[in-house]
Amino acid sequence: MAELVRAPSVPSLAGLEEELTCSICLSLFENPVTTPCGHNFCGPCLDVLWSGLLAGFSCPQCRAGFQRRPELQKNTVLCRVVEQFQSSQPAGPAEAKRGWDESRSEVACDSCLEAAAARTCLTCMASFCLEHLRPHQESPAFRDHALCPPLRDLPRRKCPEHNKLLEFFCREHASCICCVCLVSHRTCLAGPLQEAKAEKESQLKNRLTELYNQSEKASLALDEVRVLQRQTSETAARKMDLLRSEFLEIKALIEEEENKAMKKVEEEEKRVCDKFDYVHNVLGKKKNEIQVIRDQIEMALTEDDDITFLKKAATLPQTSTKNVFIPRIDLDQNLIHTIYQGAFSLKEIVKRTVNQPQEKKMEANPQWKPKAFQINPSNKLSASGRKAMGSRDKRKPAKSAPNTANPGATSLESFLTKSREELLEYAAKITLDFNTAHNKVLLSDRNTKMSVSETPQKYNPHPQRFTYCSQVLGFQCFKRGIHYWEVELQRNNFCGIGICYGSMERQGADSRLGRNSSSWCIEWFNSKISAWHNDLEKCLPNTKATKIGVLLNYEGGFVIFLGVGEKHNLIYKFRAQFTEALCPAFWVFSSGTVLSLCQLK
């Protein structure tokens, strides 16, 4: 019954092979799916084509783009049509031949139906064994017949309409045609099957190469995204460390104010309590004296003899008839009110600053923190505060602290008149940070000398390492105070000396000193000297100094570059409102350039 139902559908499905063919693998659909633009493909083919992509999904046939990968479902109707088409295909002649085993790989002879075919005649459109092939080999009548190795799918090579060999391919209709069909396709672009196959193979190979390239680019893009994600996490971690340090310092300052206020109240309490103790002692002595007199009177009253009683009564001391006086002792309410008012004012300042929008904070005063603690400007951090600040206090030279409290002594002009001996009071010991050095920077002399290496160094990867140009940072960072160091230009003059935030970029063109808003530097390009900041250059007069002094005043908001000699020579000065920790920075960008950090005493 199923055969009777299926039989009428065979002619209607005969011309659907092309429509049921996947344009990617050029085979009948396998688990067909339909894209949003209406085209059908094998599900596994689309999975392979779109694998590894995060964006840029498009239809392989019409190139229609999709914002994200479409969620495709199996086209069950088309799947049943493909199955019906496969079952409706007529069996090959060799399979219908009597006595021929279908499991054998040979092609049966169309004459004897028993022996294996040796050749196939494309003119006769039949296969022959050696015995029945003799007429083609011996008779001149068959001399022009084209012979080829045995073909199992010979019926598929015939034109279903003209029963002729399919020898040509029409590119416009994408179909194989015979010599008779060629007449109706005379306006089409048609050619031999071999040429069409070679052209299509070339196209598919080019397409495969393009897909491989796209896959490689997608892999590189994935790696780059992961690197950017890791860098973002590291940058966020560094920012959180800075924030944690700032808030620890704020907490330490507030704790110091609390301790000082508590101490003042405790001292006032002790002063009043000492007075109460004194009055208590005086009253206790008075009570004891009264008790002694009372006991003596009671003893005298027990005497029966008149003479003895009167003698004892005459010797009794006189007692005061005044009541006990308690002096007025109280806390100094003015002092207590002043202390409480200071704490209340501090709370209001902190509350107002915290509730203020971030934009207004930056516009009003980027360094808002000192204003919030002006109740006692001369305060010093407590032991807990010093512990909270940790290593940042260790990096600050001890001699720089007195001057930071005196604005007049830290002005820019005052330093320009100082001698080298006076500047050495702020000397900082600088070493180079191995983890930031570019792989072309060679460090030596216990990380105090740098030069350009002819061969890249095998440094381990590190998120702080420069990857774009041959730069290196100092290991020390400064968040406050005044600091001075010297650098000697030993050989060549292709270098840069400056300072930068620790958060400055490590990759790309923006990681160059002076080419961003996070760094300030002086650059030597042979005999040309320039000052760089935020990618702006200012040419400077030439100097013959081979030793450069750098003086940084963080709170003062400036950095000075000096030519060190018998007399200091100002090269350039930068003014800025520093907001992050600053690191010494160096750039050697020519073979033969050597910079050396001077060890100041």
C-alpha positions in Angstrom: 0.0 0.0 0.0 2.8 2.4 0.8 4.3 1.7 -2.6 1.1 2.6 -4.3 0.9 5.9 -2.4 4.6 6.7 -3.0 4.5 5.9 -6.7 2.7 9.0 -8.0 5.2 11.2 -6.1 8.2 9.9 -8.0 7.9 12.1 -11.1 7.2 15.2 -9.0 10.4 14.7 -6.9 12.6 13.8 -9.9 13.7 17.5 -10.4 14.1 18.4 -6.7 17.6 17.1 -6.1 19.1 20.6 -6.7 16.6 22.2 -4.3 17.3 19.5 -1.7 21.1 20.0 -1.9 23.0 22.0 0.8 25.0 24.9 -0.8 27.8 24.4 1.7 28.6 20.6 1.4 26.8 20.1 -2.0 25.1 17.0 -0.7 21.5 16.2 0.2 20.3 17.9 3.4 21.3 16.3 6.7 19.2 17.5 9.6 18.1 20.6 7.6 17.6 23.9 9.3 16.2 27.3 8.0 17.8 30.7 8.6 15.7 33.8 9.4 16.3 34.9 5.7 14.6 31.7 4.4 17.5 29.7 3.2 18.1 26.0 4.1 21.3 24.3 5.1 22.6 21.3 6.9 22.6 21.8 10.6 26.1 20.4 11.1 27.4 22.6 8.2 26.2 25.8 9.9 27.6 24.7 13.2 31.1 24.3 11.6 30.8 27.6 9.7 29.7 29.6 12.7 31.9 27.9 15.3 34.3 30.2 17.2 32.4 33.4 16.2 31.1 35.9 18.8 29.6 38.3 16.3 29.3 38.8 12.5 26.9 36.0 11.8 25.6 36.0 8.3 23.8 33.7 5.8 26.3 31.8 3.6 24.0 32.2 0.6 22.6 35.8 0.6 25.1 37.3 3.1 22.2 38.6 5.3 23.7 39.6 8.7 22.3 38.7 12.1 23.1 40.7 15.3 23.5 37.4 17.3 23.6 33.8 16.4 20.1 32.6 15.4 18.5 29.8 17.3 17.7 27.4 14.5 15.3 24.4 14.8 15.3 21.3 12.6 13.0 21.7 9.6 11.0 18.5 10.0 9.0 19.0 6.8 12.1 19.4 4.6 13.7 16.4 6.4 10.7 14.2 5.4 10.9 15.5 1.8 14.6 14.6 1.7 13.9 11.1 3.0 11.0 10.6 0.5 13.3 11.8 -2.3 16.0 9.3 -1.4 13.6 6.5 -1.2 12.0 7.4 -4.6 15.3 7.2 -6.5 15.2 4.2 -8.9 17.6 1.4 -8.2 20.7 1.2 -10.4 20.8 -1.3 -13.2 23.6 -3.3 -11.5 21.5 -3.7 -8.4 18.5 -5.0 -10.4 20.5 -7.5 -12.3 19.7 -11.1 -11.7 22.4 -13.1 -9.8 24.6 -10.1 -9.0 25.5 -9.6 -5.3 24.9 -6.0 -4.2 27.6 -6.2 -1.6 30.3 -6.6 -4.3 32.3 -3.5 -5.3 32.6 -4.4 -9.0 30.2 -3.1 -11.7 28.3 -5.9 -13.5 28.6 -6.4 -17.2 25.4 -5.2 -19.0 25.7 -8.0 -21.6 26.1 -11.2 -19.5 24.9 -9.8 -16.2 27.4 -12.1 -14.4 31.0 -11.1 -15.0 32.5 -7.9 -13.6 32.7 -5.0 -16.1 36.2 -4.0 -17.3 35.3 -0.8 -19.0 32.3 1.5 -19.5 31.5 2.9 -23.0 30.2 6.5 -22.7 28.9 6.3 -26.3 26.9 3.1 -25.8 26.1 4.1 -22.2 26.8 0.5 -21.0 29.5 -1.5 -19.1 31.2 -4.6 -20.6 33.4 -7.4 -19.3 36.6 -8.4 -21.1 34.7 -10.9 -23.3 32.0 -8.5 -24.4 34.4 -5.6 -24.7 36.2 -7.3 -27.7 34.0 -5.7 -30.4 34.9 -2.3 -29.1 38.6 -3.2 -29.2 38.6 -5.1 -32.5 35.9 -3.7 -34.7 36.5 -0.4 -36.5 32.9 0.5 -36.0 33.4 1.1 -32.3 36.8 2.8 -32.7 35.3 6.3 -31.9 33.5 5.1 -28.8 34.8 6.7 -25.6 35.9 4.1 -23.0 36.5 4.8 -19.3 36.9 2.8 -16.1 33.7 1.0 -14.9 31.0 3.5 -13.7 28.4 2.3 -11.2 26.2 5.5 -11.4 26.0 5.5 -15.2 22.2 6.2 -15.3 22.9 9.4 -13.3 25.2 10.6 -16.0 22.4 10.6 -18.6 20.2 13.5 -19.3 16.7 12.4 -18.1 15.1 14.3 -20.9 17.2 13.4 -23.9 18.9 10.2 -22.6 22.3 11.7 -23.6 25.5 11.9 -21.7 25.8 14.9 -19.4 28.9 16.6 -20.8 28.4 20.3 -20.0 27.6 22.5 -17.0 25.4 25.6 -17.1 26.7 28.1 -14.6 23.6 30.3 -14.7 21.3 27.4 -13.9 23.9 25.5 -11.9 23.0 22.2 -13.6 24.6 19.5 -15.7 23.3 19.3 -19.3 23.8 17.2 -22.4 24.7 18.2 -26.0 21.0 18.5 -26.9 20.3 20.7 -23.8 23.1 22.9 -24.9 20.9 24.2 -27.7 18.3 25.5 -25.3 21.1 26.9 -23.1 22.9 28.7 -25.9 22.5 32.1 -24.2 23.8 30.8 -20.9 27.4 30.5 -19.8 28.1 26.8 -20.2 31.3 24.7 -20.4 32.7 21.2 -20.1 32.2 19.4 -16.9 35.9 19.1 -16.2 36.4 22.9 -16.5 33.4 23.6 -14.3 34.6 21.2 -11.7 38.1 22.7 -11.7 36.6 26.2 -11.3 34.3 25.1 -8.5 37.1 23.3 -6.7 39.2 26.5 -6.9 36.3 28.6 -5.6 35.8 26.2 -2.7 39.5 26.1 -1.8 39.6 29.9 -1.8 36.5 29.9 0.4 38.0 27.3 2.7 41.1 29.4 3.0 39.0 32.4 3.8 37.1 30.5 6.5 40.4 29.3 8.0 41.6 32.9 8.1 38.4 34.1 9.6 38.7 31.3 12.2 42.2 32.3 13.0 41.2 36.0 13.3 38.3 34.9 15.6 40.8 32.9 17.8 43.1 36.0 18.0 40.1 38.2 18.8 39.1 35.8 21.6 42.6 35.8 23.0 42.7 39.6 22.8 39.4 39.9 24.6 40.7 37.6 27.4 43.9 39.8 27.6 41.8 42.9 27.8 39.6 41.4 30.4 42.6 40.3 32.5 44.1 43.8 32.2 40.9 45.4 33.2 40.7 43.2 36.3 44.3 44.0 37.1 43.7 47.7 36.7 40.6 47.5 38.8 42.6 45.6 41.5 45.2 48.4 41.5 42.6 51.1 41.8 41.0 49.2 44.6 44.3 49.0 46.4 44.8 52.7 46.0 41.3 53.4 47.3 41.8 51.0 50.2 45.0 52.9 51.1 43.3 56.3 50.9 40.4 55.1 53.1 42.7 53.5 55.5 44.5 56.9 55.8 41.2 58.7 56.3 40.2 56.2 59.0 43.6 56.6 60.7 43.2 60.4 60.7 39.7 60.2 62.1 40.9 57.7 64.7 43.6 60.1 65.6 41.1 62.9 66.1 38.9 60.6 68.2 41.9 59.6 70.4 42.9 63.2 70.9 39.4 64.3 71.8 39.0 61.3 74.1 42.3 62.0 75.7 41.3 65.7 76.5 38.0 64.6 78.1 39.9 61.9 80.1 42.4 64.5 81.3 39.5 66.8 82.3 37.8 63.9 84.1 41.1 63.1 85.9 41.5 66.7 87.0 38.0 66.8 88.5 38.3 63.4 90.0 41.6 64.3 91.7 39.8 67.3 93.3 37.0 65.0 94.5 39.7 62.6 96.0 41.3 65.5 97.8 38.0 66.7 99.3 37.1 63.1 100.2 40.4 62.7 102.1 39.9 66.0 103.9 36.3 65.1 104.9 37.5 61.6 106.0 40.1 63.1 108.3 37.5 65.5 109.7 35.2 62.6 110.3 37.9 60.7 112.1 38.7 63.7 114.4 35.0 64.0 115.3 34.8 60.3 116.0 37.8 60.5 118.4 36.3 63.5 120.3 32.9 61.7 120.4 34.5 58.6 121.9 36.4 60.7 124.5 33.1 62.5 125.5 31.3 59.1 125.9 34.2 57.8 128.1 34.0 60.9 130.2 30.3 60.6 130.7 30.8 57.1 132.1 32.9 58.4 135.0 31.1 58.4 138.4 33.6 60.4 140.4 33.0 64.1 140.3 36.5 65.3 140.5 37.8 62.8 137.9 34.9 63.7 135.6 35.6 67.4 135.8 39.3 66.9 135.1 38.6 64.8 132.0 35.9 67.2 130.8 38.4 70.1 131.1 40.9 68.3 128.9 38.5 67.6 126.0 39.2 69.6 122.8 36.7 72.1 121.5 34.7 71.0 118.5 33.6 73.2 115.6 29.9 73.8 115.3 30.1 74.5 111.6 28.5 72.1 109.1 30.6 70.2 106.6 31.3 72.2 103.5 31.5 70.5 100.1 33.2 72.8 97.5 31.6 73.0 94.0 33.6 70.8 91.6 32.5 70.3 88.0 33.9 69.6 84.5 35.0 72.5 82.4 31.9 72.8 80.3 33.6 75.2 77.8 36.3 72.6 77.1 33.8 69.8 76.7 31.7 71.8 74.4 34.7 72.8 72.3 35.8 69.2 71.9 32.2 68.0 71.1 31.8 70.9 68.6 35.0 69.9 66.9 33.8 66.3 66.5 30.4 67.5 65.3 32.0 69.8 62.7 34.2 67.0 61.5 31.2 64.7 61.1 29.3 67.4 59.2 32.3 68.0 56.8 32.7 64.3 56.1 29.0 63.8 55.6 28.7 66.8 53.3 31.8 65.6 51.3 30.5 62.0 51.0 27.0 63.1 49.9 28.4 65.6 47.4 28.3 64.3 43.8 31.7 63.2 42.5 31.8 65.8 39.7 31.4 68.7 42.2 34.1 67.2 44.4 36.6 67.3 41.6 35.5 70.8 40.5 35.6 72.2 44.0 39.0 70.8 45.1 40.6 67.6 43.9 42.5 67.3 47.1 39.5 67.6 49.4 41.0 65.3 52.0 43.2 67.7 54.0 40.3 70.3 54.3 38.2 67.7 56.0 40.7 67.5 58.8 41.7 71.1 59.5 40.5 70.9 63.2 44.1 70.3 64.2 46.5 70.6 61.2 49.6 69.8 63.3 48.3 66.4 64.3 50.4 63.3 63.9 49.1 59.8 63.1 48.6 57.4 65.9 50.2 54.0 66.0 47.2 52.4 64.3 47.3 55.1 61.6 51.0 54.5 60.9 50.3 50.8 60.8 47.5 51.3 58.3 49.7 53.5 56.0 52.3 50.7 56.0 54.8 50.7 53.2 53.9 54.2 51.9 55.4 55.7 55.1 58.6 53.7 54.5 59.1 55.2 51.1 58.9 58.8 52.4 62.3 60.3 53.3 62.5 61.4 56.9 63.9 64.8 56.0 61.0 65.8 53.7 58.4 65.8 56.4 59.3 69.2 58.1 59.2 71.1 54.8 55.8 69.8 53.7 54.2 71.6 56.7 55.6 74.9 55.6 54.2 76.1 52.2 56.7 78.9 51.9 59.7 76.5 52.2 58.2 74.2 49.5 57.5 76.8 46.8 59.0 76.2 43.4 61.1 79.4 43.5 62.7 78.4 46.8 64.1 75.2 45.3 65.6 77.0 42.2 67.9 78.9 44.6 69.0 75.9 46.6 72.5 74.4 46.2 73.0 70.8 45.3 74.0 70.1 48.9 70.7 71.4 50.1 68.8 69.4 47.5 70.6 66.3 48.6 68.6 66.6 51.9 65.7 65.2 49.9 67.7 62.5 48.2 65.8 59.3 47.4 67.4 55.9 46.7 66.0 54.8 43.3 66.2 51.3 41.8 64.7 50.0 38.6 61.6 47.8 38.7 62.5 44.5 36.9 58.8 43.7 36.3 58.2 46.8 34.2 61.3 46.6 31.9 60.6 46.1 28.2 62.3 43.0 26.7 64.8 45.3 24.9 65.9 47.0 28.1 69.0 45.5 29.7 69.3 46.1 33.5 72.7 45.9 35.3 74.6 47.1 38.4 71.9 45.9 40.7 69.1 47.4 38.7 70.6 50.9 38.6 71.8 51.0 35.0 69.8 50.5 31.8 70.7 50.2 28.2 69.3 48.9 24.9 69.9 45.2 24.3 70.7 44.0 20.8 68.8 40.8 21.5 65.4 40.7 23.3 65.7 39.6 26.9 63.7 36.5 28.0 61.7 38.3 30.7 58.7 36.5 32.2 55.3 38.0 31.2 54.0 40.5 33.7 51.0 42.8 33.6 53.2 45.8 34.6 55.7 45.2 31.8 56.0 47.6 28.9 55.4 45.9 25.5 55.4 48.8 23.0 58.6 50.7 23.6 61.9 50.2 25.6 60.8 51.8 28.9 61.3 50.9 32.6 59.9 52.4 35.8 61.6 53.0 39.2 60.6 50.5 41.9 59.9 53.4 44.4 56.6 55.3 44.2 55.8 58.6 45.9 52.4 59.7 47.2 53.6 62.7 49.3 56.7 64.6 50.3 59.7 66.0 48.4 62.1 63.7 46.6 65.3 64.2 44.6 67.3 61.9 42.4 70.0 62.1 39.7 70.5 60.3 36.4 73.7 60.2 34.4 73.6 60.1 30.5 76.6 57.9 30.0 76.5 57.2 26.3 74.4 58.5 23.4 71.6 61.0 23.7 68.5 59.1 22.6 66.5 58.8 25.8 63.8 60.2 28.0 63.7 60.9 31.8 60.5 61.7 33.6 57.8 60.6 36.0 54.4 58.9 35.6 51.4 57.5 37.5 51.7 53.8 38.3 48.4 53.3 36.4 49.9 54.4 33.1 49.2 52.2 30.1 51.8 49.5 29.4 50.7 48.7 25.8 50.1 50.7 22.6 51.3 54.1 21.5 49.7 55.7 24.5 52.2 54.0 26.8 55.1 56.2 25.6 56.3 58.7 28.1 54.9 62.2 27.7 52.3 61.0 25.1 49.5 60.7 27.6 48.1 62.7 30.5 49.7 60.3 33.1 53.3 61.2 32.4 55.8 64.1 32.2 59.3 63.8 30.7 62.3 65.5 29.1 63.4 63.8 25.9 66.8 63.9 24.2 66.8 63.2 20.5 70.5 63.6 19.6 71.1 67.4 20.1 67.4 68.2 20.3 65.8 68.5 23.8 62.0 68.5 24.2 59.5 68.6 27.1 56.5 66.3 26.7 53.2 66.0 28.5 49.8 64.8 27.2 51.3 64.3 23.7 52.3 68.0 23.5 55.9 68.9 22.7 57.8 72.0 23.7 61.3 72.4 22.3 64.0 73.5 24.9 67.4 75.1 24.6 70.3 72.7 24.3 72.3 71.9 27.4 75.7 70.1 27.7 74.9 68.6 31.1 75.4 64.9 31.3 73.9 64.5 34.7 70.2 65.4 35.2 68.6 66.1 38.6 64.9 65.5 39.1 63.1 67.1 42.1 59.5 66.1 42.8 57.3 68.1 45.2 54.1 66.1 45.4 52.1 68.5 47.6 53.6 71.5 45.9 52.3 70.2 42.5 55.5 70.5 40.5 58.5 68.5 39.2 61.8 70.2 38.2 64.5 68.9 35.8 68.0 70.4 36.4 71.3 70.1 34.7 73.7 69.1 37.5 77.2 70.8 37.4 79.1 73.4 39.4 75.9 75.4 39.2 72.5 74.0 38.8 70.9 74.8 35.4 67.1 74.7 35.1 66.1 72.6 32.1 62.3 72.7 32.5 59.6 72.6 35.2 56.1 71.1 35.1 53.2 72.1 37.3 50.4 69.7 37.9 47.8 68.6 40.5 49.0 65.1 41.2 46.3 62.6 42.2 48.0 59.2 42.2 51.3 57.7 43.3 54.2 58.8 41.0 57.1 56.6 39.8 60.4 57.6 38.2 60.3 56.7 34.5 63.0 56.1 31.9 63.1 55.5 28.1 66.1 54.4 26.1 65.2 54.1 22.4 68.5 53.8 20.5 71.3 51.2 20.5 74.2 52.4 22.5 72.2 54.6 24.9 73.1 54.0 28.6 71.4 55.7 31.6 72.7 55.2 35.1 71.0 56.1 38.4 73.4 58.1 40.7 73.7 56.7 44.2 73.3 59.9 46.3 74.6 60.1 49.9 
